[in-house]
Amino acid sequence: GIKKIKDITIQYHSHAGPGFNMASILEVCKAGCDYVDVGMDPLSWGTGHADVISVQAMLKDAGFKVPEINMQAYMKVRSLIQEFMDDFLGLYISPKNRLMNSLLIGPGLPGGMMGSLMADLDTNLESINKYKAKRNLPFMTQDELLIKLFDEVAYVWPRVGYPCLVTPFSQYVKNLAMMNVIQLEKGKERWGMIADDIWDMILGKAGQLPGKLAPEIVEKAEREGRKFFTGNPQDNYPDQLEKYRQMMWEKKWETGQDDEELFEYAMHPAQYEAYKSGKAKADFLEDVKKRREAKEEVHMANDQTKVLTVDVNGQAYRVTVAFGDVNPSKLSAQNQPAEAAPAAQAPAGEGKEVLSPLEGKFFLTKSAQETPVKVGDKVNKGDVICYVEAMKTYNAIRAEFSGTITAICANSGDSVSEDDVLMKIL
């Protein structure tokens, strides 16, 4: 249909997901597609693209003119990607990303969204099970969480107006579903945590949604005094480039070829400043180190065992959980009280604690337009005092009571866990 309106170049982007994309690639090519996005081992299939070798062979057999593959170059790039996987990338990509999953047909999750979901899954599963451990509730398995998430996406998507499932809106739907599952598993209400970016989509600030919002969403928005927007979305984003250009000039930062660095700074100010200061790289290297150490601990354990630390009446014990027939004498020496962790120094200041509702990165602001709060500032109940960035969205943390900030217990960019103290208000 697009080709009939105007002869423009069409590029098709798909993920293997539930296994339909080889068929869809063939169909779009029959309809006049010019370019097809493909992947290559070890990052093809699953939540990634179909592999270039398979796509080329299929299209060639179907009579299409396609370039030949330089197999020497293919194998060289393949080995480079494998080096990255072995070095650090494999620490962040779930092995399950390589698998096709027919369960994706129901909720309609696209591959990129599924890849992001799998990356978040372990962290959120740990958060849920920490909650359950404190209350002696049965732990949830990853498969159980996955099914709940798929069901929740199918529930959430129509109720927020069927936004197109591409970045960033697919992430918003997935994040909202994830937060709902976490809230429900912790005995709280659905829709309890909706990040500001997601609200902007719901309220129409990114444009009109294809479908109608559910009454429960509309009622929540009105109850919280949120205003729906029906104008031109661009009006919500005035031209700030000259302001950021001035800021870069003052910091003696280059704006980059075609002002690409300027655009990056304007779009992601907090992350860009962390990158320029070196904090982002330092945090990344520290995270890689921790992940490697955790992976080595698992490898050091017997294949039939897993070492865990459990809390029994306030005493931490390191225990080995065994699967199958294992000689108990080999395990007894390991089941000893764990060394007590050094007591964290109490942050300065007094007052009620503001706890993080989820795991993520702490930020005082999400853009250069905001003024960060500081110790000594007076805040009112409901004021946004900071953010926790999780799953690519900023979750606003609001003061639950009025008072004066007596302590800020984390630095911008710091990783925080659920229930970590973020601030104190007296």
Secondary structure, DSSP 8 states (H G I E B T S, - for coil): -HHHH-----EE----TTTTHHHHHHHHHHTT--EE--B-TTS-STTS--BHHHHHHHHHHTT-------HHHHHHHHHHHHHHHHHTGGGTS-GGGGS--GGGGTTT--HHHHHHHHHHHHHHHHHHHHHHHHTT-----HHHHHHHHHHHHHHHHHHBT---SSTTHHHHHHHHHHHHHHHHHTT--TT----HHHHHHHTTTT---SS-B-HHHHHHHHHTT-----S-GGGGS---HHHHHHHHHHHT----GGGHHHHHHHH-HHHHHHHHHTHHHHHHHHHHHHHHHHHHHHHHS-TTEEEEEEEETTEEEEEEEE-SS--THHHHTT-EE----------S--SEEEE-SSSEEEES-SSTTS----TT-EE-TT-EEEEEEETTEEEEEE-SS-EEEEEE-S-TT-EE-TT-EEEEE-
